[in-house]
Amino acid sequence: MRIGLLTEGGYPYVSGDARLWCDRLVRGLEQHEFDIYALSRSEHQEDEGWVPLPPQVDRVITAPLWTAEDDGVVYGRRARRRFAESYGELAAALCEGGAAEASGTGSAGPVGSTGSAKGSREGSGEVSGVEADRFASALYGLAELARDEGGLVGALRSETAVRALERACRAPGARQTAREARVPDLLTVAAHLERALRPLSLDWYEDDGLGAVDLCHAASGGPAVLPGLLAHHFCGVPLLVTEYGVRLRTHYLADSDSPPAVRALLAAFHGRLATETYRRAAVVTPGNTHARRWQERCGADREKIRTVYPGMEAGHFAEVGESAECVDPDTLVWVGRVEPAKDLISLLHAFAEIRKAEPKTRLRIVGAPSGPEGAAYLGHCKALAAQLFPDEAEGLHAVGDNPVSFEEIGGPELPSAADAYGSGAVTILSSVVEGFPISLVEAMFCARATVSTDVGAVVEVIGGTGLVVPPRNPKALAEACLTLLRDPERRARLGAAARARALELFTVEQNIAAFHGIYLEIVSRTPVRRVVLDGTGEPLPFATPAESHVPGRWTERSTRVVARGGPGWAAGPPVRATPPFAATEGAPG
């Protein structure tokens, strides 16, 4: 069958989200054909190029989400009226109801995640049926207008859009936070909506585009889903949505500095988009139960949900995992991206308590900083380590006689992630916010006992093969580490159980087999949209069978790369016959 893989800021670009699992999925399902529809996030991302693509990728079509010049479309009176009505309905759907009244706090979420139950109800994106229908009607009305007139960019940036948003905020029944919106707030919200709705202006939704695929697979929520929703709306193409990190949750956590009115309106938009996504999707595949709870609170039908854990390459860790040796039984290891959410401050305070009880213990912090904020945080952590261990502070940057070292994967001491996990007896995760804990799974592949904070999907991943403590509790973290340091037999038992669990649940092979089954399930339940005949006049079961294409033709000619956003969109990257960069494994998060 032909799959339309929808990405935003990820595959096939060298840098981006979900790049590795998308590449593994496409390569693993070589019996299918893939058309990749990619939204890029920045000019830098486009300039870096793509990963090498396998023969089953028939074409790649891209559009920049980061920029859109005025499309030059001039609406007539009827089109202006259609826009005002649809955009006004969209704005009204965001201002009415209580779904996002408190969501701007950054702590709202399902019960069991960060935030109270009350915050969960107010900020989880729950939307009534009337509100959902109103939002959906307005969204598809705008999409139909863009299809008829050639684009929405100019209209979404017009004074008409801002005035419609203002009327909705001032209307009777609007939420208190919406009524408090001032002109700068309205301009900010209108600009965000214009950017978020740019996929509506693309010309991807014809029979020679997404209308030709058998299934749309969105690799994330948010903007990547919009093309799939429109392909379903215009062409009846079924939609599969995979979320390894729930975009709605990401929005709540990231948008904490905006004014309350802006936070409330944007949270309402993202919440209603998530609700419409889950309502229209044939199947929704969260990566863990934590993500599943978010999806259910946003309206996802439980019968549509299939949990599919991320697939990881177990072979990279086989040598360490199969070895019974422990390089240093007195060493603790932390691996990941250095950023405030990882709470290395609590880890360092916990390690100070560990050193008092077990003076021979060492701590290796392995990972690169994540952006400028991460670099500043790393500097703060090094300063704290020097303060906590003043007599041993000299040379804290290297492994030696000092108890704490800050290192990166790729150096002479730790050439690979497997070497990092193998260098210690216990692996630690100290995060206060976490989605799917990749570093824990890698440690499990390496048969290492683990101590983790109870955040995100940690408990689900560990499954009883490691110790779990509350976040931001250095004392509990220290006691758990000491328990394992003093009991090598227990460490060995937990490590062996962890490796067996990881090999059963978290491999690439498991991930690919799950999606292959889901693809067949969805297509088998989808009504035939059109009959395609072969050369003898016999009907073919799928719209464009993979058997009709010569394997490898992608490498024999320039791939079709089109930045197709309708008139006025910025030009996309140049056509490349062979993408210049290869996929590489990065440090785990």
C-alpha positions in Angstrom: 0.0 0.0 0.0 1.0 3.6 -0.3 1.5 5.5 3.0 1.5 9.3 3.2 3.9 10.0 6.1 3.2 13.5 7.6 6.0 15.1 9.7 6.6 18.5 11.2 10.2 19.6 11.9 11.5 16.0 11.6 12.0 13.3 9.0 13.6 13.4 6.5 15.7 16.3 7.7 19.0 15.5 9.4 18.0 17.5 12.5 14.5 17.2 13.9 12.0 15.4 16.1 11.1 11.8 15.5 13.8 11.4 12.8 15.2 8.1 13.9 12.0 6.2 14.6 10.5 7.4 11.3 13.6 6.3 9.4 13.5 2.9 11.1 9.8 2.6 10.3 10.2 3.4 6.6 13.2 1.1 6.2 11.5 -1.7 8.1 8.4 -1.7 6.0 10.0 -2.1 2.7 6.9 -3.9 1.3 5.0 -0.6 1.3 5.6 2.7 -0.6 6.0 6.0 1.2 5.3 9.5 0.2 6.7 11.9 2.7 5.0 15.3 3.3 7.3 17.3 5.5 6.8 20.7 7.2 10.1 22.3 8.0 10.6 24.5 11.1 13.5 26.7 10.0 15.8 27.7 7.1 18.7 26.2 9.0 16.9 22.8 9.1 16.4 22.9 5.4 20.0 23.9 4.7 21.3 20.9 6.7 19.6 18.5 4.2 18.1 15.1 4.6 19.1 11.7 5.8 19.7 9.1 3.0 16.3 7.7 2.0 15.5 4.1 1.1 14.1 3.0 -2.3 10.5 2.6 -0.9 10.3 6.4 -0.6 8.7 7.4 -3.8 8.6 11.2 -3.3 9.2 13.9 -0.8 7.1 17.0 -0.8 8.1 19.8 1.6 6.7 23.2 2.7 8.2 25.7 5.2 6.1 26.2 8.3 8.5 28.9 9.5 7.8 31.5 6.8 5.0 32.4 4.4 5.0 35.5 2.2 1.7 37.2 1.4 0.0 35.0 -1.2 -1.3 38.0 -3.1 -4.8 36.4 -3.2 -7.5 39.2 -3.4 -10.8 38.0 -2.2 -14.1 39.2 -3.7 -17.0 40.2 -1.6 -18.4 36.6 -1.3 -15.0 35.2 -0.3 -14.5 37.9 2.3 -17.8 37.1 3.8 -17.0 33.4 3.9 -13.7 34.1 5.6 -15.3 36.4 8.2 -17.9 33.8 9.0 -15.5 30.9 9.3 -12.8 32.7 11.2 -15.4 34.3 13.4 -16.8 30.8 14.2 -13.3 29.6 14.9 -12.6 32.5 17.3 -16.0 32.0 19.0 -15.1 28.3 19.6 -11.9 29.4 21.3 -13.6 32.0 23.6 -16.6 30.0 24.7 -16.6 27.2 27.3 -14.2 26.4 30.1 -11.8 24.0 28.5 -8.7 26.1 28.7 -9.6 28.6 31.5 -6.7 27.6 33.7 -4.5 25.9 31.2 -2.0 28.6 30.9 -0.4 27.7 34.3 1.8 25.2 32.6 0.8 22.5 35.1 -2.5 21.3 33.8 -2.7 17.7 32.8 -4.4 14.4 33.4 -4.7 13.2 37.0 -1.5 11.4 37.9 0.7 13.9 35.9 2.0 17.2 37.1 -0.8 19.4 38.4 -4.0 18.9 40.4 -7.2 17.1 39.4 -8.9 20.5 39.1 -6.2 21.8 36.8 -6.6 18.7 34.8 -10.2 19.2 34.2 -9.8 22.8 33.3 -6.7 22.5 31.2 -6.6 19.0 29.7 -8.4 20.1 26.5 -11.8 18.5 27.3 -14.3 20.0 24.9 -18.1 19.7 24.7 -19.7 18.2 21.5 -21.1 21.5 20.5 -17.7 23.3 20.9 -16.0 20.5 19.0 -18.5 20.7 16.1 -18.2 24.4 16.0 -14.5 24.4 15.8 -14.4 21.6 13.2 -17.0 23.4 11.0 -14.9 26.6 11.1 -11.6 24.8 10.4 -12.9 22.9 7.4 -14.7 26.1 6.2 -11.4 27.9 6.1 -9.8 24.9 4.3 -12.5 24.9 1.7 -12.1 28.6 1.2 -8.3 28.2 0.8 -8.9 25.5 -1.8 -11.4 27.6 -3.7 -9.5 30.9 -3.6 -5.8 29.8 -3.6 -4.7 30.5 -0.1 -5.4 32.1 3.3 -2.2 33.8 4.3 -3.2 37.3 3.5 -6.7 36.8 5.0 -5.3 35.4 8.2 -3.1 38.4 8.6 -5.8 40.9 7.9 -7.5 43.4 10.1 -10.7 41.3 9.6 -9.1 38.4 11.5 -8.1 40.6 14.4 -11.5 42.2 14.6 -13.3 38.8 14.5 -11.1 37.7 17.4 -11.9 40.8 19.3 -15.6 40.4 18.8 -15.5 36.8 20.0 -13.6 37.9 23.2 -16.1 40.6 24.0 -19.2 38.5 23.2 -21.6 37.5 26.0 -20.6 34.1 27.4 -16.9 34.5 26.6 -14.6 33.3 29.4 -13.2 35.9 31.8 -9.6 35.4 30.6 -10.8 36.0 27.0 -12.7 39.2 27.9 -9.5 40.5 29.5 -7.5 40.3 26.2 -6.0 43.6 25.1 -5.0 44.6 21.6 -1.4 43.4 21.9 -2.8 40.0 23.2 -5.2 39.8 20.2 -2.4 40.5 17.8 -0.2 37.8 19.3 -3.0 35.3 19.2 -3.9 36.2 15.6 -0.2 35.8 14.5 0.0 32.4 16.2 -3.2 31.2 14.5 -1.9 32.4 11.1 1.2 30.3 11.6 -0.6 27.3 12.9 -3.1 27.3 10.0 -0.6 27.6 7.2 -1.0 24.0 6.2 -4.6 24.9 5.2 -3.2 26.8 2.2 -1.2 24.0 0.8 -2.2 22.3 -2.5 -1.5 18.8 -1.2 -5.1 17.7 -1.1 -5.8 16.7 -4.7 -5.9 13.3 -6.4 -2.2 13.6 -7.4 -1.2 14.4 -3.8 -2.5 13.0 -0.5 -5.7 11.9 -2.3 -3.5 9.2 -4.0 -2.4 7.5 -0.7 -4.1 4.6 1.0 -3.3 5.9 4.5 -2.0 9.1 6.1 0.3 8.5 9.1 1.0 11.6 11.1 4.3 11.3 13.1 3.1 13.8 15.7 0.2 15.9 16.8 -0.1 19.6 16.0 0.6 21.0 12.5 1.6 17.6 11.1 -1.9 16.4 11.7 -3.6 19.2 9.7 -2.7 17.8 6.2 -4.1 14.4 7.4 -7.3 16.0 8.6 -7.8 17.7 5.3 -7.0 14.6 3.3 -9.6 12.8 5.3 -12.1 15.7 4.8 -11.6 16.2 1.0 -10.6 12.7 -0.1 -11.7 10.2 2.6 -8.2 9.0 3.3 -8.0 7.3 6.7 -5.7 8.9 9.3 -3.3 7.3 11.8 -1.8 9.6 14.5 1.3 8.6 16.5 2.3 10.7 19.5 5.4 9.8 21.5 5.2 13.2 23.1 1.7 14.7 23.3 1.9 18.1 21.6 -0.9 19.6 23.8 1.1 18.8 26.9 4.2 20.3 25.3 2.3 23.5 24.6 1.1 23.8 28.2 4.6 23.3 29.6 6.3 25.7 27.1 3.8 28.6 27.1 4.2 29.8 30.7 5.5 33.3 30.1 2.7 34.7 28.0 -0.2 36.9 29.4 -3.1 34.9 30.8 -5.4 35.8 27.8 -2.9 34.7 25.3 -2.3 31.4 27.2 -6.0 30.7 27.5 -6.9 31.4 23.8 -3.9 29.4 22.4 -4.5 26.5 24.8 -8.1 26.5 23.7 -7.0 26.3 20.0 -4.5 23.5 20.6 -7.0 21.6 22.8 -9.8 21.8 20.2 -7.3 20.8 17.4 -6.3 17.7 19.5 -10.0 16.8 20.1 -10.7 17.0 16.4 -7.6 15.0 15.6 -8.6 12.2 17.9 -12.2 12.2 16.8 -11.3 11.9 13.1 -8.3 9.5 13.4 -9.0 5.8 12.6 -6.4 4.8 15.1 -4.3 6.7 17.7 -1.0 5.2 18.9 0.5 6.8 22.0 4.0 5.7 23.0 3.0 5.0 26.6 0.2 5.1 29.2 1.1 8.6 30.3 0.5 9.9 26.7 -2.6 7.8 26.5 -4.2 9.5 29.5 -3.7 12.8 27.9 -5.3 11.6 24.7 -8.3 10.1 26.5 -8.9 13.4 28.4 -8.9 15.2 25.1 -11.6 13.0 23.7 -9.8 10.0 22.1 -12.0 6.9 22.0 -10.4 4.1 24.0 -11.4 1.6 21.2 -9.2 3.6 18.8 -6.1 3.7 21.0 -3.2 1.2 20.5 -0.1 1.7 22.6 3.0 1.2 20.5 6.3 1.7 22.4 9.2 3.4 20.6 11.6 1.0 18.9 15.3 1.3 19.7 18.3 -0.5 18.3 19.2 -3.1 20.9 22.2 -4.2 19.0 24.2 -1.1 19.9 24.1 -2.3 23.6 24.4 -6.0 23.1 28.0 -6.4 24.0 27.6 -4.5 27.3 24.3 -6.1 28.1 25.5 -9.7 27.5 28.6 -9.1 29.6 28.4 -9.9 33.3 31.3 -7.6 34.1 30.9 -4.3 36.0 33.8 -1.9 35.2 33.4 0.0 38.5 30.9 -1.2 41.1 31.3 2.1 43.0 30.3 4.4 40.1 26.9 5.9 39.4 26.1 7.1 35.9 23.6 9.7 34.6 23.2 10.0 30.8 21.0 12.5 28.9 20.6 16.1 27.7 21.8 18.6 30.2 18.8 20.9 30.9 16.9 22.1 34.0 14.1 19.5 33.6 16.7 16.8 34.3 17.2 18.2 37.8 20.9 17.5 38.2 20.8 19.9 41.2 18.9 17.3 43.2 21.2 14.6 41.9 24.3 16.4 43.1 22.8 17.0 46.5 21.8 13.3 46.7 25.4 12.3 45.7 26.7 14.5 48.5 24.7 12.3 51.0 25.9 9.1 49.2 29.6 10.2 49.5 29.1 10.6 53.3 27.9 7.0 53.6 30.2 5.5 50.9 33.3 7.6 50.4 34.6 5.6 47.4 31.5 6.3 45.3 31.9 8.3 42.1 29.3 10.0 39.8 29.7 10.4 36.0 27.3 12.9 34.4 27.4 12.2 30.7 25.7 14.5 28.2 25.8 17.7 26.2 23.9 20.8 27.1 20.6 21.5 25.3 20.9 25.0 23.8 22.0 28.2 25.6 19.7 27.4 28.6 21.3 24.0 28.9 24.8 25.5 28.7 24.0 27.9 31.5 22.5 25.1 33.6 25.6 23.0 33.1 27.8 25.8 34.3 25.5 26.1 37.4 25.8 22.4 38.0 29.6 22.5 37.8 29.7 25.4 40.3 27.5 23.5 42.7 29.7 20.4 42.4 32.7 22.5 43.3 30.8 23.9 46.3 29.7 20.5 47.5 33.1 18.9 47.2 35.5 21.8 47.8 38.5 19.7 48.7 38.1 17.8 45.4 36.9 20.5 43.1 40.0 20.9 41.0 39.7 19.0 37.7 36.0 18.4 37.9 35.8 18.3 34.1 37.7 15.0 33.8 37.7 11.5 35.3 40.3 11.1 38.0 40.5 11.3 41.8 37.6 13.8 42.0 34.1 12.2 42.7 32.1 14.0 40.0 32.9 14.2 36.3 31.1 16.0 33.5 31.6 14.3 30.2 30.2 13.9 26.7 29.7 10.8 24.6 32.3 10.5 21.8 35.4 11.2 23.8 38.3 8.8 24.4 36.9 7.6 27.7 33.3 7.1 26.5 33.2 6.6 22.7 29.6 5.4 22.7 26.4 5.5 24.8 26.9 1.8 25.6 30.3 2.6 27.1 28.8 5.3 29.3 26.2 2.9 30.8 28.8 0.1 31.1 31.2 2.4 33.0 29.0 2.2 36.2 27.0 -0.1 38.4 23.8 1.9 38.6 22.2 4.3 36.1 20.2 7.2 37.5 17.4 9.3 36.1 16.6 12.4 38.2 14.1 14.3 36.0 11.2 16.3 37.2 9.6 16.2 33.7 10.0 13.3 31.3 8.1 11.8 28.4 9.4 8.4 27.3 12.7 7.9 29.2 15.0 6.8 26.4 18.1 6.7 28.7 16.4 4.2 31.0 15.6 1.9 28.1 19.2 2.1 26.9 20.4 1.3 30.5 18.0 -1.7 30.5 19.5 -3.0 27.2 22.8 -2.8 29.0 21.5 -4.9 31.9 22.0 -2.1 34.4 20.0 -1.6 37.6 18.4 1.8 37.7 17.2 4.4 40.1 14.6 6.8 38.7 12.2 9.5 39.7 8.5 8.8 39.3 7.7 11.1 36.3 6.3 10.5 32.8 6.3 6.9 31.7 9.1 5.8 34.0 7.1 3.4 36.1 5.5 1.8 33.0 8.9 1.4 31.3 10.7 0.0 34.4 8.0 -2.4 35.3 9.5 -3.5 38.6 13.0 -3.9 37.3 14.4 -0.8 39.0 13.9 1.5 42.0 11.6 4.5 41.7 11.6 7.5 44.1 9.6 10.8 44.2 11.0 13.7 42.1 12.9 16.6 43.8 13.7 14.4 46.8 17.5 14.1 47.1 17.3 12.1 50.3 15.1 9.4 48.8 17.3 9.3 45.7 20.4 8.9 47.8 18.9 6.0 49.9 17.8 4.1 46.8 21.3 4.4 45.2 22.9 3.3 48.4 20.6 0.3 48.6 21.8 -0.9 45.2 25.4 0.0 45.7 25.5 -2.2 48.8 23.8 -5.2 47.2 25.6 -6.5 44.1 23.4 -9.6 43.8 20.2 -7.5 43.7 21.8 -5.2 41.2 22.5 -8.2 39.0 19.0 -9.6 39.3 17.4 -6.3 38.5 19.7 -5.7 35.6 19.0 -9.1 34.0 15.2 -8.6 34.4 15.5 -5.1 32.9 17.4 -6.4 29.8 14.8 -9.1 29.3 11.9 -6.6 29.6 13.6 -4.1 27.2 14.2 -6.8 24.6 10.6 -7.9 24.7 8.9 -4.5 24.5 11.2 -1.7 23.2 13.0 -3.0 20.1 12.8 -1.7 16.6 11.4 -5.1 15.4 8.5 -4.8 17.9 7.7 -1.3 16.8 7.7 -2.1 13.1 5.6 -5.3 13.5 3.0 -3.3 15.5 2.7 -0.6 12.8 2.5 -3.1 10.0 -0.4 -4.7 11.7 -2.1 -1.4 12.3 -1.7 -0.3 8.7 -3.4 -3.5 7.5 -6.2 -3.2 10.1 -7.0 0.4 9.1 -7.0 -0.3 5.3 -9.1 -3.4 5.8 -11.8 -1.4 7.5 -11.7 1.5 5.1 -14.4 1.6 2.3 -13.0 1.5 -1.2 -12.8 5.1 -2.4 -12.2 4.2 -6.1 -11.5 1.2 -8.2 -8.1 1.0 -9.9 -7.6 -1.6 -12.6 -4.5 -3.4 -13.6 -3.3 -4.0 -17.2 -5.7 -6.9 -17.6 -8.7 -5.0 -16.3 -8.8 -6.7 -12.9 -9.3 -4.5 -9.8 -6.3 -3.9 -7.6 -6.8 -3.9 -3.8 -4.9 -0.6 -3.1 -4.9 2.8 -4.8 -1.3 2.6 -6.1 0.3 -0.8 -5.6 3.9 -0.9 -4.7 4.5 -3.7 -7.2 4.0 -1.3 -10.1 7.2 0.6 -9.2 10.7 -0.4 -9.9 12.7 -0.7 -6.6 15.5 1.8 -6.3 14.3 4.3 -8.9 14.5 7.0 -6.2 18.3 6.7 -6.4 18.4 6.8 -10.2 16.8 10.2 -10.7 16.4 13.4 -8.8 13.7 13.1 -6.2 10.6 15.3 -6.6 11.0 17.9 -3.9 8.2 20.5 -4.0 7.7 23.3 -1.5 4.0 23.6 -2.3 2.2 26.0 -0.2 0.1 27.8 -2.7 0.8 31.3 -4.1 3.1 33.4 -2.0 4.7 30.7 0.0 8.5 31.0 0.3 10.5 28.8 -2.0 11.6 25.4 -0.6 15.1 23.8 -0.6 16.7 22.9 -3.9 16.2 19.5 -5.5 18.8 17.0 -4.3 19.5 13.8 -6.1 21.2 12.4 -3.0 20.8 13.9 0.4 24.2 14.8 1.7 24.0 13.7 5.3 23.6 10.4 7.0 21.5 9.6 10.1 23.5 9.4 13.2 22.7 8.3 16.7 22.7 11.2 19.2 22.9 11.3 22.9 19.7 10.1 24.6 17.4 12.5 26.2 
